[in-house]
Amino acid sequence: MVYKSNLLEKIKNNTAVIGIIGMGYVGLPLALTFAEKGFHVTGFDIDESKVAKLNAGESYIKHIPSDRIKHPLRLNEASPLRLSESEASNKFIATSDFSLITSCDCIIICVPTPLNERREPDMSYINNTAETVAHYLRPGQLVVLESSTYPGTTEEVLLPLFANVRGETKDVKRTSGIPLSSNDSHLEVGTDFFLAFSPEREDPNNPDFQTSNIPKVVGGVTSSCLEVAVVLYDQIITKTIPVSSPRVAEAAKLLENIYRSVNIALVNELKVVFEKMGIDVWEVIEAAKTKPFGFHPFYPGPGLGGHCIPIDPFYLTWKAREYGIDTKFIELAGRINTEMPDYVVEKVGETLDTRKKAIKGSKILILGVSYKKNIDDMRESPALKLIDILQSKGAKIDYHDPYVPKLPPTRKYKFEMNSVPLTSNSLAAYDLVLLVTDHDNIDYKLIIENCELIIDTRNAFERQEIKSEKIFKA
């Protein structure tokens, strides 16, 4: 158990080098959190533009300030380290050179896990990353997968690749003068290397919860793997929750987001039902949440967004088919949420009809395109599907979002659009304003004073105590 004791010592005295693969909304804040605790961190990404910006001390994520990247230790007043400016800035570097994985003691994988066109798991990012890590894996390293995925991924995909690695290869020297434990010189999990799963729980721009104070679930392939992974996260997280296996940790992540998906689908369906009955679902929710037990409020919207809630349920339904199980309840919730943009478009048509107008030829402003308010994250945003549907029906679409100056290309959509300014003259030119994301820094009074029709999918105007016959809810 020499590798384990050496690695634990490095982790506890902050000399372990941490490698984070994937510098996105999960990997970057995780990397900075480790750097702020005094660890040397290498951030890996295939996107050269991200690497260049990070090494220049520039942030490309709205809620992560550039100063946090330039000076990771300056923001950690509790750090016992007293380093020079140059030493502090070198705590975090970014690179596209994956051969540097060999120099890392702990490797954490934070890559996307999207769905393909058939709404089945696209495992290419995990598979490609795992193959790269296997190529450079050496004895004494810990590998942790954080990407949301189906139960069994860590042991069925990563473990066979890593366990097949030999102690030495022609291009990379993997031994450290310590003999391998297995007779055939292949790496043995729990002895020669360590493997675990710990689901990410990032909530971008949440003022109350950041990486360091969100409890961390950890599941190791062996007891030694679990011990090493827990000690690693204990250095940066206020509370770790060890579980019996990676499968439990993988399933816990899915449960968290399926719970939200199902409950959001419920209120989305009730919104449609209550609307037909002439009942305001928002008022119903406000009344119901006064019950001090047995009820947690969820809110309807124009569809689901973000990387987790629209995707994670389908990872479980796909895996469940291997066991001959049809997850009807989960799939129904997914279908309801997926169809919400179509419902909103139907309401757009009905609302324009009150002014004797059709969607075709109408000029519509989409208000807010990120998947939730006050962030610049576009992943799976329902605004993208709404733009696509409305354009296909002949509408002339513009958008305004203070956090998204230009619509970036996504795996599915390639819009060439820039955010338009909100002025009294520009607003008056639209036949309808469709509020999709309720950013706090939008001038709602300016909109109501200058627009002919508004569809509010978030109840934002009423929360601003603005009421008008111009406003329709969807």
C-alpha positions, 0 to 999 in steps of 0.5 A, a space after each residue: 500500500 505504498 502508493 496509497 500512503 504516498 498519495 495521502 501524504 501528498 494530498 494532506 500536505 498540499 503537494 499533490 498536483 491536481 489535474 482537472 479535465 474540462 474547463 467548463 462550468 464545472 471544471 473551472 470553478 473546481 480547479 480554482 477552488 483547489 488552487 485557492 487552497 494552495 494546490 498546484 492545479 493543471 486545467 486541461 481542455 481541447 479548446 485552445 481559445 479557453 486555454 489562452 484566456 485562462 493563462 492570460 488570467 481572463 474569464 469566459 464565464 460571467 459569474 467567475 471574475 478574472 481576478 479569481 483566475 489571476 490570483 487564486 490565493 488572494 481570495 482565500 484569506 484563510 490559506 496558511 500559505 504566504 506566497 509571492 505574487 509569481 508563486 501565487 499566479 503559478 498555482 493554476 495553469 491551463 493546457 491542451 497538452 494531455 501528456 502532462 496528465 502523467 505529472 498529476 497525482 489526482 485527475 478529475 474528469 469534468 467533461 460533457 455528457 449530452 444526448 444524441 439525436 435519439 435522446 440516448 447518452 452520447 458517451 464520446 466525451 467520457 470515452 475519449 477522455 478515459 482513453 487519453 487518461 489510460 494512455 498516460 496513467 501511471 502508478 500512484 494516481 487517483 482518477 475521479 469522474 464527476 460527469 453526470 452519467 448512468 450507474 455503472 459508467 465508472 466500473 464498466 467504462 473507466 475501470 477496464 481501460 485503466 486496469 489494462 494499463 501495464 506498468 511501463 510502455 515504450 513512450 511513458 515510464 510509469 513505474 517509480 521504483 516501487 514494484 507493481 502489485 499484480 503478477 502480470 504488471 498490469 495496474 491493480 485498482 485500489 493498490 496501484 491506482 485509485 478510481 472513484 466517482 463524485 457527482 458535480 453539484 454546481 449551481 452557477 451564480 448561486 449566491 449561497 452555494 459554491 463549490 466549497 460549501 456544497 456537500 460532496 458525495 463520493 463512491 470508490 471502486 474499493 475501500 482504498 479508492 474511497 479513502 483517497 478520494 474522500 481525503 482529497 475532497 476533504 481538503 476543499 469541501 466542507 462536508 463529504 458523504 462517502 457511499 458504498 460504491 460508484 454506482 450509488 454515487 452515480 445513481 444519487 446524481 440522477 435521483 437529484 435531477 430526476 426529482 426536479 424533472 418530475 416535479 417541474 413536469 407536474 407543475 408544467 402540466 398543472 399550468 396547462 390544466 389550470 389555464 383551461 380552468 381560468 386558474 392562475 397556477 402561480 397563485 396556486 403555488 403561492 398558496 400551497 407553499 404556505 403549508 409548513 410540511 409535506 410540500 416543496 414549491 416547483 415552478 413552471 416555465 417554457 421548458 427545461 435548460 442546463 446540462 443536468 435536468 433535461 438530460 440526466 433522466 434519459 441516462 437512467 431510462 436508457 440504462 434501465 432498458 438493459 434490465 428490461 425495465 420501461 421507466 414510464 414515469 420518468 419518460 412521461 415527465 421528460 416528454 412533458 418538459 420537452 414539449 413545453 416550448 411547443 405549448 409556448 408557441 401555441 400561446 404566442 399564436 393565440 395571443 397574436 390572434 387577439 390583434 388579428 395577427 399571425 406568427 408568420 411575418 410577426 416581429 417577436 423579441 425573445 427576452 432572455 436566452 440563458 437557461 436561468 436568470 442572471 447567468 450566461 449559460 446557454 446549455 439546453 436553453 429552451 430559448 433556442 428551441 423557441 427561436 427555432 420553432 418561431 423562425 420555422 413558422 415565419 416569424 422575424 426573431 430578435 433577442 435581448 439578453 444582457 449576459 449573452 451578447 451573441 448567441 454561441 453555436 451549440 451542438 444543435 443550433 447555429 444562430 447568427 444573432 446578436 443581442 439587441 438593445 432595449 429602447 422605447 423606439 426598438 420595443 415599439 417595433 415588435 408585435 410581441 415580446 416573449 419573456 423566456 428568462 427573467 434576469 433581474 437587471 432587465 427594465 420591466 417598466 420600460 418594456 410594459 410602457 412601450 410594447 403592444 403584447 407580452 407573454 410572460 413564461 416566468 411570472 416576472 412582471 407580476 413579481 415586479 408588481 406590474 400588471 397590465 392587459 398587455 401581459 399574457 401568461 404561458 
